[in-house]
Amino acid sequence: MTRMNIFTTDHPLTLQPSWFDTKEHPLLSFVCHVSVMALLFTPLILVGLYFYAICDIGAEANPFPDPWLDLALGTALSFVIGLACASLVALTYRLLARAWSRNMLTKSPEPGC
């Protein structure tokens, strides 16, 4: 059994790196960020697909004959579209962050500051 000082903040469970840590796990971090963003984008895309589908319906009595199947297929399609969008957003963010950090490292400090 390990003895621990109760007044420190170093807990054994918090010392392990997170999967979202880009320096320790770069590929796993990218996959986690894309998955979380895709889950956030899915309801927004689903609502957009719903409004796109009902604007072309017209005067049909029942536009969705099997609503649960249509909801499941719409959710799956929304998640796939969300994965594509999230991967582009995450890749763009990482490239911009890398370029910005390199720019800040090469920038020389001004004299007198």
N, C-alpha and C positions, 0 to 999 in steps of 0.2 A: 504494500500500500504506500502510495506517495504522500509525503507530508507537504502540505500546501500552506502558504501564508495567506490568512483570510483577508489581509489588507491590500493584497495586490490584485491587479485586474487581469493577470495572465492566467486564464483558465485553460485547461488542456483542450477543451473542445473549440475554443476560439483561436488557438494557435495554428490550426490546420488551414491551409489556403482554400478559399472558396472556388467553386467552379466558374464563377463570374470573374475571377482574377485573370486579367489578360496576360500578365507576365508569367504566371505559373502554368496555366492551361490555356494557351491561345486558341486552339481549335475547339475545345470543349466550351470555352467562353463564348466563341462566336455562335456555336449551336444553341447554347442557352439563351443568348440575347435574341437570336432569330426566333426561337420558339416562343419566348415571352411576348415579343412584339407581334408575332402572328396571332397569338391568342387575344391580344388587345385589338388587332385590326379586324378579326373575324366578325364580331357583331356589327361593326360599321359597314363592312362590305356586304354582309347579309341584308342589312336594311336597304342599302343601295340596290342590290339585286332584286329585292322585293318591289321597290318602287319602280324599277325598270320593267319588271314583269307585269305589274298592274297597269302601267300607263298604256300598254298596247292591247289590253284585253277587250275593250269595247263593251258590247252589251251582252256578253255571255252570262248565262245564269250561274254557272259554277266554274270559275276560272282555274281552281285547283281541285281536281277530282279526288286526289289522294293527298290530303294536306300533310300527313306525317312523313310520308315518303318524300314529298317535295321539300319539306323542312330539313330532313336528313341530307338529301342531295345538295340542297342549297348551302347547308352548313359545311359540308365537305368541300364543295366548290369554293366557298368563301375562305376556308382555311388554306386551301392550295394557293389561291390568289394572294392571301395574306402572307404565306411563306415566301412567295416570289417578291412581294413588295418589301417585306421585312429584311430579306437577305440583301436587297439593293440598298436599303436604308442603313443597315448595319455596316455593309462594306464601304459605302460612301462616308459614313461617320468615322470609321477607322482610318481610311485613307486621309481624310481631312485632318484628323487629330495627329496622325503621324507627320504630315507635312507641316502642320502648325508647330509641333514640338521641335522638329528639325530647324525650322525657321527661327524659333526662339533661341535655340542653342547656338546657331551660327551668328546671330545678331550680336555685334560687339557692344559693350556698355559704353554709354556716352560719358565723356569726362565731365566732372563737376556734379555728378548725380549722387 
